[in-house]
Amino acid sequence: MKGLDRRALLMAMALASGTAMPLHAQSLDLEALMRRMAARKSGQARFTEERVVGGIDGPLRSSGTLSFAAPDRFERRNLQPVQETMLIQGRTLVLRRGTRTRQMDVDAVPELGALLEALRGTLTGDAARLQQHFRTQLTGTDAKWVLLLEPLDARLRQQLAQIEVVGRAIDVHSIALQMRGGDRSLMLLEPMADAAETIDAKR
């Protein structure tokens, strides 16, 4: 996977957090979690990310904000170490850095398209969509749950070994990607106020 495609693949795992819900001690199943996720229509979070990439000494660190609005809008704003924005609207991905803008159709990269469907499946509470592209394993309770996603597509499996999403109630607190060959990333999320007002203000 080259340059933009690989970068988009890593960046596209931009999940946002929602408002808190009452916590219960009993274990969750995927259907129960998806029902709760479906109640969330938008979210916003601060993120810090650390990536380990082969051939580069030391981890790469970045921070910024993520936002999501149902049914199909995702935005990642990198603030440190460089300012950069990634926006996915429908099937279109736009990357902006300074005065430069690059646009692509996610369908041109099957791996990215599958990941986008997984994001939509998770955030909109659509288990069928999620399981179309990934083998899912959910463990834990409302207080802490872990969702493991293993790609079903052979091409995607050549690049991505596993995604681990950790959350509490309907809040996602971390996303870990394990790439083939040893590259990996860990994103930590801190919920912010509901993103609905922020997104509406931009329209």
Protein Blocks (a to p, Z undefined) as FASTA:
>chain_A
ZZklmmmmmmmmcccddddddddfbdcdfklmmmmmmmpmbdcdddddddddehiacjad
dddddddddfkbccdddfbfbdcddddehjaccddehjbccdddfklmmklmmmmmmmmm
mmnopaklmmmmpccddeddfklccdddddfblklmmmmmbdcdddehjbcfbdcdddeh
hiacdddddddddfklmmmmmZZ
